[in-house]
Amino acid sequence: MCDICVMNAVKEKMLSRRSFFTATAASGAAAVLGSSVAAPPAMAAGVGSVEDLTHAYGPDFPTFFGAPGIEMTQEFNFADHGFNLFNLSINEHTGTHVDAPMHFSADGNSVDEIPVNTLVAPLCVVDIAAKAEEDADAQVTPDDLKAWIDANGEIPENACVAMHSGWGGKTGGDGFRNADGEGVMHFPGFHVEAATMLMEETAAQSIAVDTLSLDFGPSPDFATHYAWLPSGRFGIECLANLDKLPAAGATIVVGAPKHKGGSGGPARIFAMT
């Protein structure tokens, strides 16, 4: 047989096999999906905007204990080595970060064990900024949650319920910690009764604040931490830009860290509307 004849015979056989597998794949997909086999559009195609909810932070970012929460040591630089590389020493609860259940419980999930499906969630923004402007120790209460529900409908399953107090714009100065002469901090947070209501009456899986703590600044007992986190749910602290989001309708995406056994950690967090 001539060379060209062999080549044509091989080509015909390959085309025949390709047609067979294409038809088989199509019929299999049709059996699963019905008559339509079109792929769904990419999620990004349906997103109107993306809002960054993460503060950029460094050694000067306010922390709960007052000490710098991150130290960066440059080991390699571009001028001398052709690349840059830093060693980081980080307090897990610095900047915009996640509180894992383990943070306030003896045997709760560590940050790497938080179920990934809870890290993408409907976002409910509870606005208490006006109340917080008059009282730095204002808290999200069951009445605030009921008002949100009256205006927006039931809190969705797996929701992240976030407190917008207006504190996100105070990170550049002493007003974020807002410590008095005796060192007691004053900033808003979730009242334990609001956390209890969410646990008992909704399927929310996370709460979030734009302040340093889920509990309000002068809390003597971290009641909200001790109620919420041991239940297996997680928290988020130091969110930014909540004032740019609607009360309902946004989706929050939490880029939680995944170091084994961690009690939390800095996270890149954004919302899609």
Salt bridges, closest charged atoms under 4 A:
GLU51 OE2 - LYS244 NZ 3.85
ASP52 OD2 - ARG268 NH2 2.85
GLU92 OE2 - HIS259 NE2 2.84
ASP99 OD1 - HIS93 ND1 2.88
ASP99 OD1 - HIS97 NE2 3.47
ASP99 OD2 - HIS225 NE2 3.16
ASP137 OD1 - HIS186 ND1 2.96
ASP144 OD2 - LYS131 NZ 2.68
ASP180 OD2 - HIS186 NE2 2.95
ASP210 OD2 - HIS164 ND1 3.69
ASP215 OD2 - HIS225 ND1 2.53
GLU237 OE1 - HIS97 NE2 2.74
GLU237 OE2 - HIS225 NE2 3.15
